[in-house]
């Protein structure tokens, strides 16, 4: 079997300080101060600074794409692109290709955030929301149902859909000899954004989707949809692309992967 028409995806977010100002009456404060208040209020309510999903703003969307033509990974839009453009491009890709989506915790975080932000910006995504009304094939296999295969949330599937069985992307990647997270973690995105390091955020997001895609290849091997030889060829395709990409963060990923495999 050949893997094709697969989009592994990931998003990075920061506090939606515009919403935070309205929500908490914080006019006159800087973005950094508003973000701090939002996190403090969240910690008071839940014990964690991790904001509820409607309080997140998307600053990066990255995709690792496998088609018949090959493999590549990139971040949507440009570093200066606004949120609406990033979210629109994500759903436009689904509209155009109807891919198999692959994520790590996409059902629990990335997709709900993208839903809310699409509504915020008055965007449309009819193919994504198709459930059989216009295309009968989507009645039994669509992006929305937890137990269908157009979206494979690897964290959800591998845990047996049990919260107590879930593990993080970084540790799962390292378990398989993959690099895991390099140079940044999700907790560091807000500080990087405030410092204007959007390229670092995009690079970090790209390495996350490559980890996710490689875990997906191992998953397809486990369930017998790839032979060992096919799996190794798919991995070699990714390695070849990483080596040819000529980008420092991808070269670092390739070197870390080689070290882990050894």
C-alpha positions in Angstrom: 0.0 0.0 0.0 1.1 3.6 -0.7 0.2 6.3 1.8 -1.4 9.2 -0.1 -3.7 12.2 0.4 -2.8 12.5 4.1 -2.5 15.8 6.0 -1.0 15.6 9.5 -1.7 19.0 11.1 -1.0 21.0 14.2 -1.8 24.5 15.4 -0.1 26.9 17.8 -2.1 29.5 19.8 -1.7 32.5 22.1 -4.2 34.2 24.3 -6.8 36.1 22.4 -6.1 39.4 24.1 -8.8 41.3 22.2 -11.4 38.9 23.6 -9.7 39.0 27.0 -10.0 42.8 27.1 -13.7 42.6 26.5 -14.3 39.6 28.8 -12.5 41.1 31.8 -12.7 44.8 31.2 -9.0 45.3 30.7 -8.9 48.3 28.4 -5.6 50.2 28.7 -3.4 47.2 29.5 -0.7 45.9 27.2 -1.1 42.6 25.4 1.3 41.0 27.9 -0.6 42.2 30.9 -3.9 41.1 29.4 -2.5 37.6 28.7 -1.2 37.4 32.3 -4.6 38.4 33.7 -6.4 35.8 31.5 -4.0 33.1 32.7 -4.4 34.2 36.3 -8.2 34.1 36.1 -8.0 30.7 34.5 -5.8 29.4 37.3 -8.1 30.7 39.9 -11.0 28.9 38.3 -9.4 25.6 37.3 -6.0 25.3 39.0 -4.3 25.6 35.6 -3.2 28.5 33.5 -4.2 26.7 30.3 -7.0 28.8 28.8 -10.4 27.5 27.9 -10.5 26.9 24.1 -12.6 29.9 23.2 -9.8 32.1 24.6 -7.1 30.9 22.1 -6.0 32.7 19.0 -4.3 30.8 16.2 -0.8 32.0 15.2 0.5 29.0 13.3 -1.0 26.1 11.3 1.5 23.5 10.0 0.8 20.5 7.7 2.8 17.4 6.8 1.3 16.3 3.5 1.8 13.0 1.7 0.4 12.8 -1.8 1.2 10.7 -4.8 3.8 13.3 -5.8 5.7 12.9 -2.5 6.0 14.4 1.0 6.5 17.9 2.3 5.8 19.9 5.5 5.2 23.6 5.8 3.4 26.3 7.7 0.3 27.8 6.0 0.4 31.4 4.9 3.3 33.8 5.7 4.8 34.8 9.0 2.8 38.1 8.8 -0.5 36.4 7.8 -3.5 37.1 10.0 -5.4 34.4 11.9 -8.4 34.5 9.4 -6.0 33.7 6.5 -4.4 30.8 8.4 -7.7 29.2 9.3 -9.2 29.8 5.9 -6.2 28.1 4.2 -6.6 25.0 6.5 -10.3 24.5 5.6 -9.6 25.4 1.9 -7.1 22.5 1.8 -9.9 20.1 3.0 -12.3 21.6 0.4 -9.7 21.0 -2.3 -8.2 17.6 -1.4 -10.7 15.9 1.0 -7.6 14.4 2.8 -7.3 12.0 5.7 -6.5 14.3 8.6 -4.0 13.1 11.2 -3.4 14.8 14.5 -2.3 14.4 18.1 -5.1 15.5 20.3 -6.8 17.3 17.3 -10.2 16.2 18.6 -9.6 17.6 22.0 -7.9 20.9 21.1 -6.9 21.8 17.5 -10.2 21.2 15.7 -12.4 22.8 18.3 -10.2 25.9 18.4 -10.3 26.0 14.6 -14.1 25.7 14.7 -14.4 28.6 17.1 -12.0 30.8 15.1 -13.7 30.0 11.8 -16.9 31.2 13.3 -15.2 34.3 14.7 -14.0 35.2 11.2 -17.2 34.2 9.3 -15.4 31.5 7.3 -17.1 28.6 5.5 -16.0 24.9 5.5 -18.8 22.9 3.8 -16.6 19.9 2.9 -15.3 19.6 6.4 -18.8 19.7 7.9 -20.3 17.3 5.4 -22.1 14.4 7.1 -23.9 12.8 4.2 -26.5 15.4 3.3 -24.8 16.2 -0.1 -22.3 13.3 -0.4 -23.6 9.9 0.8 -20.0 8.6 1.3 -19.7 11.0 4.3 -22.7 9.4 6.1 -20.5 6.5 7.3 -17.1 8.2 7.3 -16.7 11.9 8.0 -14.5 14.4 9.8 -16.7 14.9 12.8 -17.5 11.5 14.2 -15.0 10.2 16.7 -15.0 6.7 15.4 -14.6 7.4 11.7 -11.3 7.6 9.8 -11.3 10.8 7.8 -9.7 12.3 10.9 -7.4 10.1 12.9 -6.6 11.6 16.3 -3.7 9.3 17.2 -3.7 10.3 20.9 -7.4 9.4 21.1 -7.2 6.2 19.1 -4.0 4.8 20.7 -5.4 5.4 24.2 -8.4 3.3 23.3 -10.5 6.5 23.7 -9.8 6.5 27.4 -8.4 9.6 29.1 -6.3 7.7 31.5 -4.5 6.0 28.6 -3.3 9.2 26.9 0.3 10.2 26.5 2.0 13.3 25.2 3.3 13.7 21.7 6.9 14.3 22.9 7.2 11.2 24.9 5.3 9.1 22.3 7.7 10.3 19.6 10.8 9.5 21.8 9.4 6.1 22.6 9.6 5.3 18.8 13.1 6.7 18.4 11.8 10.0 16.9 13.1 13.4 17.9 10.1 14.7 19.8 9.9 18.3 20.6 12.9 20.4 19.6 13.8 23.9 20.8 10.4 24.9 22.2 7.3 23.6 23.9 3.7 24.7 23.8 4.2 26.6 27.1 6.9 28.8 25.4 4.8 29.9 22.5 3.2 33.0 24.2 6.6 34.3 25.3 8.1 33.7 21.8 5.1 35.5 20.2 5.5 38.5 22.5 9.2 38.6 21.4 8.2 38.6 17.7 9.7 35.1 17.1 6.9 33.9 14.8 9.3 32.0 12.6 10.5 30.0 15.6 6.9 29.2 16.4 6.2 28.1 12.8 9.4 26.0 12.8 8.4 24.3 16.1 4.9 23.6 14.7 6.4 22.0 11.6 8.6 19.6 13.6 5.5 18.7 15.6 3.6 17.7 12.5 6.5 15.7 11.2 6.6 13.8 14.5 2.9 13.2 14.2 3.1 12.0 10.6 5.9 9.5 11.5 3.8 8.2 14.4 1.0 7.7 11.9 3.2 5.6 9.7 4.1 3.4 12.6 0.3 3.1 13.4 -0.4 2.1 9.8 2.3 -0.5 10.2 0.8 -1.8 13.4 -2.6 -2.3 11.9 -1.3 -4.0 8.8 -2.0 -1.3 6.3 1.8 -1.0 5.6 4.3 -3.8 5.3 7.6 -3.3 7.1 9.2 -2.6 3.7 6.5 0.0 2.8 6.9 1.6 6.2 10.6 1.9 5.8 10.2 3.4 2.3 7.8 6.0 3.6 10.3 6.9 6.3 13.1 7.1 3.8 10.9 9.5 1.7 10.6 11.8 4.7 14.3 11.6 5.4 15.1 12.5 1.9 12.9 15.5 1.9 14.3 16.7 5.2 17.8 16.4 3.9 16.9 18.4 0.7 14.8 21.1 2.4 17.9 23.1 3.4 16.3 24.5 6.6 18.2 24.4 9.9 15.3 23.2 12.0 14.6 20.4 9.6 18.3 19.4 9.5 18.3 19.4 13.2 15.2 17.1 13.2 16.9 14.8 10.7 20.1 14.6 12.8 18.1 13.9 16.0 16.1 11.2 14.3 19.3 9.5 13.1 20.7 9.6 16.6 17.5 8.2 18.1 17.2 5.4 15.6 20.8 4.5 16.3 
